[in-house]
Each structure stands twice: as C-alpha cells, then as structure tokens.
Amino acid sequence: MKALSPSGQKLLRLGVLAVVAIETLFAIYISVIVVRGADPKGGGMELVAVGAAAMIYVALTLPALLIALTGRRHLILAAVLAGLAALAYWSLGAEVLTEMAKAK
C-alpha cells in the first residue's frame, strides 16, 4: 500500500477533524432535542437515545479525534472510525425523528 504524501496527510487530517466536529455538534443536537421532548411524567425511555449517542461518541468519534490529533501513521483508521460514526449517527437520528413523529 502506498503511503500518503505530506499534503495528503494534512488534507486527510483536516477532513477527519471536520467530520468529528460535525459529529460532535450532532451528538449535542440529538441530546438537546431528546431531553426537551421527553415526557416529564413518562418512564424516561426517551433518554436511551442520549445514551446511544454517548456510546457512539466514546466508541467511534473520540478515538478518531485522538488519532487525528496525535498520529500520522493511522489517519486512515481515523477516517474509517469517523465514517462509521457518521453512519451510526445517521441511523440514530433517523430513529429519533421517527419516534418523535409517532409521539406527536
């Protein structure tokens, strides 16, 4: 496998950092939407989505961020982790929107 050039590494690092920033904002957005829409007299099952967002963040987004900030050799792994996190957040967001539409 051919190594990335220094400019390619820089571009990949910036791309991963941009995706991680968007994922962080999305995790915060989902959390705020779910907490605001939670039924105060309900069982609290709405907050499972906040836990899922936190698990995705800790398992995929945070490692991608740390690898992109510190490593040169594993930038492709950081990109893969960020991509998997993006798919997981998309799935979570679709599920949250579907559940919130049912509740209204």
ChimeraX commands (.cxc) that place a marker at each C-alpha (Angstrom):
marker #1 position 0.00,0.00,0.00 radius 0.5
marker #1 position 1.34,3.39,-0.96 radius 0.5
marker #1 position 1.95,5.90,1.85 radius 0.5
marker #1 position 0.18,9.24,1.84 radius 0.5
marker #1 position 2.17,12.29,0.85 radius 0.5
marker #1 position 2.58,15.02,3.49 radius 0.5
marker #1 position -0.04,17.17,1.77 radius 0.5
marker #1 position -2.37,14.17,1.57 radius 0.5
marker #1 position -1.88,13.51,5.27 radius 0.5
marker #1 position -2.68,17.12,6.08 radius 0.5
marker #1 position -5.80,17.06,3.93 radius 0.5
marker #1 position -6.98,13.76,5.42 radius 0.5
marker #1 position -6.34,15.06,8.95 radius 0.5
marker #1 position -8.36,18.22,8.25 radius 0.5
marker #1 position -11.17,16.15,6.76 radius 0.5
marker #1 position -11.32,13.83,9.75 radius 0.5
marker #1 position -11.27,16.78,12.15 radius 0.5
marker #1 position -14.11,18.45,10.21 radius 0.5
marker #1 position -16.22,15.28,10.28 radius 0.5
marker #1 position -15.53,14.81,14.00 radius 0.5
marker #1 position -16.58,18.43,14.68 radius 0.5
marker #1 position -19.85,17.90,12.81 radius 0.5
marker #1 position -20.45,14.62,14.66 radius 0.5
marker #1 position -19.85,16.35,18.00 radius 0.5
marker #1 position -22.37,19.05,17.16 radius 0.5
marker #1 position -24.87,16.42,16.01 radius 0.5
marker #1 position -24.49,14.43,19.24 radius 0.5
marker #1 position -25.17,17.59,21.24 radius 0.5
marker #1 position -28.14,18.45,19.00 radius 0.5
marker #1 position -29.70,14.99,19.36 radius 0.5
marker #1 position -29.24,15.13,23.12 radius 0.5
marker #1 position -30.89,18.53,23.42 radius 0.5
marker #1 position -33.80,17.55,21.16 radius 0.5
marker #1 position -34.45,14.34,23.08 radius 0.5
marker #1 position -34.21,15.94,26.52 radius 0.5
marker #1 position -36.52,18.80,25.52 radius 0.5
marker #1 position -39.03,16.39,24.00 radius 0.5
marker #1 position -39.02,13.93,26.89 radius 0.5
marker #1 position -42.29,13.39,28.72 radius 0.5
marker #1 position -41.83,14.64,32.29 radius 0.5
marker #1 position -44.30,12.06,33.61 radius 0.5
marker #1 position -43.02,9.26,31.41 radius 0.5
marker #1 position -40.67,6.41,32.15 radius 0.5
marker #1 position -37.59,8.11,30.74 radius 0.5
marker #1 position -37.09,5.68,27.88 radius 0.5
marker #1 position -36.56,8.65,25.56 radius 0.5
marker #1 position -33.20,9.17,27.22 radius 0.5
marker #1 position -31.92,5.88,25.81 radius 0.5
marker #1 position -31.14,7.82,22.62 radius 0.5
marker #1 position -28.87,10.15,24.61 radius 0.5
marker #1 position -27.04,7.11,25.98 radius 0.5
marker #1 position -26.70,5.69,22.47 radius 0.5
marker #1 position -25.28,8.99,21.21 radius 0.5
marker #1 position -22.79,9.00,24.08 radius 0.5
marker #1 position -21.74,5.42,23.32 radius 0.5
marker #1 position -21.20,6.22,19.64 radius 0.5
marker #1 position -19.19,9.27,20.63 radius 0.5
marker #1 position -16.96,7.40,23.07 radius 0.5
marker #1 position -16.51,4.30,20.91 radius 0.5
marker #1 position -16.00,5.88,17.47 radius 0.5
marker #1 position -15.82,9.67,17.39 radius 0.5
marker #1 position -13.45,10.25,20.30 radius 0.5
marker #1 position -10.86,7.69,19.10 radius 0.5
marker #1 position -10.99,9.21,15.61 radius 0.5
marker #1 position -10.38,12.64,17.11 radius 0.5
marker #1 position -7.46,11.46,19.22 radius 0.5
marker #1 position -5.85,9.57,16.33 radius 0.5
marker #1 position -6.25,12.55,14.01 radius 0.5
marker #1 position -4.71,14.91,16.55 radius 0.5
marker #1 position -1.79,12.75,17.61 radius 0.5
marker #1 position -0.93,10.19,14.96 radius 0.5
marker #1 position 0.48,10.27,11.49 radius 0.5
marker #1 position 0.52,6.60,10.78 radius 0.5
marker #1 position -3.11,5.76,11.46 radius 0.5
marker #1 position -5.00,8.56,9.74 radius 0.5
marker #1 position -6.84,6.08,7.53 radius 0.5
marker #1 position -8.08,4.29,10.66 radius 0.5
marker #1 position -9.29,7.66,11.99 radius 0.5
marker #1 position -11.15,8.26,8.73 radius 0.5
marker #1 position -12.78,4.82,8.91 radius 0.5
marker #1 position -13.83,5.38,12.53 radius 0.5
marker #1 position -15.26,8.80,11.68 radius 0.5
marker #1 position -17.16,7.29,8.73 radius 0.5
marker #1 position -18.61,4.51,10.88 radius 0.5
marker #1 position -19.63,7.08,13.48 radius 0.5
marker #1 position -21.33,9.14,10.78 radius 0.5
marker #1 position -23.36,6.10,9.70 radius 0.5
marker #1 position -24.26,5.31,13.30 radius 0.5
marker #1 position -25.35,8.90,13.96 radius 0.5
marker #1 position -27.41,8.90,10.77 radius 0.5
marker #1 position -29.18,5.74,11.92 radius 0.5
marker #1 position -29.73,7.16,15.40 radius 0.5
marker #1 position -31.02,10.45,14.01 radius 0.5
marker #1 position -33.47,8.67,11.71 radius 0.5
marker #1 position -34.74,6.59,14.62 radius 0.5
marker #1 position -35.13,9.61,16.91 radius 0.5
marker #1 position -37.02,11.57,14.27 radius 0.5
marker #1 position -39.32,8.59,13.60 radius 0.5
marker #1 position -40.05,8.11,17.30 radius 0.5
marker #1 position -40.67,11.81,17.86 radius 0.5
marker #1 position -43.07,11.91,14.91 radius 0.5
marker #1 position -45.01,8.99,16.40 radius 0.5
marker #1 position -45.25,10.72,19.78 radius 0.5
marker #1 position -46.98,13.80,18.37 radius 0.5
marker link #1:1,2 radius 0.2
marker link #1:2,3 radius 0.2
marker link #1:3,4 radius 0.2
marker link #1:4,5 radius 0.2
marker link #1:5,6 radius 0.2
marker link #1:6,7 radius 0.2
marker link #1:7,8 radius 0.2
marker link #1:8,9 radius 0.2
marker link #1:9,10 radius 0.2
marker link #1:10,11 radius 0.2
marker link #1:11,12 radius 0.2
marker link #1:12,13 radius 0.2
marker link #1:13,14 radius 0.2
marker link #1:14,15 radius 0.2
marker link #1:15,16 radius 0.2
marker link #1:16,17 radius 0.2
marker link #1:17,18 radius 0.2
marker link #1:18,19 radius 0.2
marker link #1:19,20 radius 0.2
marker link #1:20,21 radius 0.2
marker link #1:21,22 radius 0.2
marker link #1:22,23 radius 0.2
marker link #1:23,24 radius 0.2
marker link #1:24,25 radius 0.2
marker link #1:25,26 radius 0.2
marker link #1:26,27 radius 0.2
marker link #1:27,28 radius 0.2
marker link #1:28,29 radius 0.2
marker link #1:29,30 radius 0.2
marker link #1:30,31 radius 0.2
marker link #1:31,32 radius 0.2
marker link #1:32,33 radius 0.2
marker link #1:33,34 radius 0.2
marker link #1:34,35 radius 0.2
marker link #1:35,36 radius 0.2
marker link #1:36,37 radius 0.2
marker link #1:37,38 radius 0.2
marker link #1:38,39 radius 0.2
marker link #1:39,40 radius 0.2
marker link #1:40,41 radius 0.2
marker link #1:41,42 radius 0.2
marker link #1:42,43 radius 0.2
marker link #1:43,44 radius 0.2
marker link #1:44,45 radius 0.2
marker link #1:45,46 radius 0.2
marker link #1:46,47 radius 0.2
marker link #1:47,48 radius 0.2
marker link #1:48,49 radius 0.2
marker link #1:49,50 radius 0.2
marker link #1:50,51 radius 0.2
marker link #1:51,52 radius 0.2
marker link #1:52,53 radius 0.2
marker link #1:53,54 radius 0.2
marker link #1:54,55 radius 0.2
marker link #1:55,56 radius 0.2
marker link #1:56,57 radius 0.2
marker link #1:57,58 radius 0.2
marker link #1:58,59 radius 0.2
marker link #1:59,60 radius 0.2
marker link #1:60,61 radius 0.2
marker link #1:61,62 radius 0.2
marker link #1:62,63 radius 0.2
marker link #1:63,64 radius 0.2
marker link #1:64,65 radius 0.2
marker link #1:65,66 radius 0.2
marker link #1:66,67 radius 0.2
marker link #1:67,68 radius 0.2
marker link #1:68,69 radius 0.2
marker link #1:69,70 radius 0.2
marker link #1:70,71 radius 0.2
marker link #1:71,72 radius 0.2
marker link #1:72,73 radius 0.2
marker link #1:73,74 radius 0.2
marker link #1:74,75 radius 0.2
marker link #1:75,76 radius 0.2
marker link #1:76,77 radius 0.2
marker link #1:77,78 radius 0.2
marker link #1:78,79 radius 0.2
marker link #1:79,80 radius 0.2
marker link #1:80,81 radius 0.2
marker link #1:81,82 radius 0.2
marker link #1:82,83 radius 0.2
marker link #1:83,84 radius 0.2
marker link #1:84,85 radius 0.2
marker link #1:85,86 radius 0.2
marker link #1:86,87 radius 0.2
marker link #1:87,88 radius 0.2
marker link #1:88,89 radius 0.2
marker link #1:89,90 radius 0.2
marker link #1:90,91 radius 0.2
marker link #1:91,92 radius 0.2
marker link #1:92,93 radius 0.2
marker link #1:93,94 radius 0.2
marker link #1:94,95 radius 0.2
marker link #1:95,96 radius 0.2
marker link #1:96,97 radius 0.2
marker link #1:97,98 radius 0.2
marker link #1:98,99 radius 0.2
marker link #1:99,100 radius 0.2
marker link #1:100,101 radius 0.2
marker link #1:101,102 radius 0.2
marker link #1:102,103 radius 0.2
marker link #1:103,104 radius 0.2
view
